[in-house]
Amino acid sequence: MRKNPIQSHKKNNTMENGKLTNLFLKKVDLKTKNAILTNIANHYGITVNEAFEEITDSEAESLLDYVTGTTRAAVSLYFKRFVAAF
């Protein structure tokens, strides 16, 4: 069975989740980035800027812990590919 790259990342703690999320958001197109941040902001009742600050903080959880609904499935695919290539 193949290791889950997200779980491997967490166990090895090779990079803080916030830094990894920040790098990921720099790689995706603006539409995808806005969809992710809007999803998080709407779910938590915060602004898009607050969502960005939360998910890129040095103590942030994995990006996938914040994203909800149908957006989560799409982000999961993109993010796992990004982490695997990292």
N, C-alpha and C positions, 0 to 999 in steps of 0.2 A: 504494500500500500504506500502510495506517495505521500510524503509529508506535506501538510498544509503550510504554505510559506508564511502566512500571517502568524500561525502558532509558533513556527520556528523563530520568527522575528521576535515574538514576545519572550520566548524562552531564552534566546541568546542575548536579548536586549542590545543588539548591535547598534541601534539608533533609537532615539526617543521617538515615540509615536507622533508627537507634534511636528518634529522635523521631517519625518517621513511623509506625513500628510501634507506639509507645506511643499515639499518637493513634488509630490503627486499632483497637487493643485496647479503647480507651475507647468506641468506637462500636459494636462488636459486642456481642451479648448474652452473658451470663455463661457459658452452656453452650458457645457457640462459643469464647470465650476459653479456657475450661478445656480444651476438646478440643485446641486449638492448643498450649497450654503442656504438656499431658500428652504429646502426640505428640513434642514436642521433648525433653522430659525423659526419656522412655522411650528415644528413639533415642540420646541422648548419655549415658545413665546418670547423670543429675543430678536434682536436685529441681525441682519446678515453680517454686519461688522463684528458683533458680539459672538456670533457663531464661528466666524473665522478665528477670532482670538482664542476661543475655547478649544477648538480642535487643533490648533497649532501651538498651544501652550506646552511648556516643558513637562507638565504633569498630565497631559491629555491621554485619553484611552485611544484604542485603535479607532480609526475613522469609521469603521463599520459598526462600532458600538453606538454611534450617534445617528446614523442615517436610518430612516424608517420607510415602511411601505414599499411600493413597487420600485421606487428609486434605489432602494437598498440592493436589490438583485443586480441591477445594472452596474452600480458602483462596485459591488463585490467582484464582478468579473474584471472590470478595469483595474481595480486596486490589486487584486491577486496577481494579475499579469505584470503590473508595475513592480510589485514586490519580488516576484520570481525573477524578473530581469535585473533587479537591483543587485 
